[in-house]
Amino acid sequence: MANLQIKGVEEDFYEDLKRLAAASHRSVSGTVLAALEEYLAKQRKVEQAGSPAQVLLALAGSWEDTRSRRTNSAPKR
């Protein structure tokens, strides 16, 4: 397993990390690792989804709007 060292962490930020770690019953390392894993998982989903335009193009024509159908056979005026 690889190791990761982070240098130059502001003291206030580190104190926030320690509080978050204590609240979630984790070590600071475990908290940072969990946050990174969550972030990367979200990034993967965003990358897989594609751009908003690609998502809309993929959806185009994939549904049927039944609101415009006439259910009444009454003649049009």
N, C-alpha and C positions, 0 to 999 in steps of 0.2 A: 504494500500500500504506500502511496506517495505522501509526502509531507508538504505542507504549505505554510510559509511564514509571511506575515504581513508587517511591514515596517511603516513607521510614520503615522500611526493611528493617534488622532487627537485624544487627549485625556477625557474630555467630556463624552466623546463618542464611545470610548472604551467603558466608561462608567455606565452609559446607557445599555451597552451590550451586557455588562455584568448584571444589571437589574433585570433585563429581559431573560437572561439565562437562569437567574435564581427563580423568577416567576414561572418559568417553564420546566424547572427541575432538570436543567441541563448544564453542562459546562459551557464556558464561553466558546470554546472550539466547536462543541456540538451545536450551539446556537448559530454560529456563523456558517457551519456546514449545512445545517437544515435550511437556512435562508438562501444560501447559494443553490442548493438542490431545487428548492421551490422556484427560484427565479429561472434557472435553466430549463426546468420542466415547462414553465409558461412560455419561455422563448421558443422551445421546440414546437409547441402548439401553434404559436403565431407563425412560425416559419412554414409549418405544414399547411396551415390554412391559406396562405398566400395573401396577396394584396386584396383590399376590399373590392377592387374591380374584378379580380379573378374569382372571388367568392360569388359576387353577383352574377357574373357570366355563367358560372357553374350551376347556379340556381335557376337561371332563366329557362322558362318553359318546363320546369320540373313540378309544377303544381297546376291545378285546375281551379279557376275561380267560378264557382257555381252561382254567384250572386247575379250574374247577368243573364242567366237562363230563365226563360219564362216557364213557370209551372202551371200556368193557367192557359187553357186553349182558347180563350176568348179572342175574337177577331180584333185586329188592330184598327184604330180609328184614323 
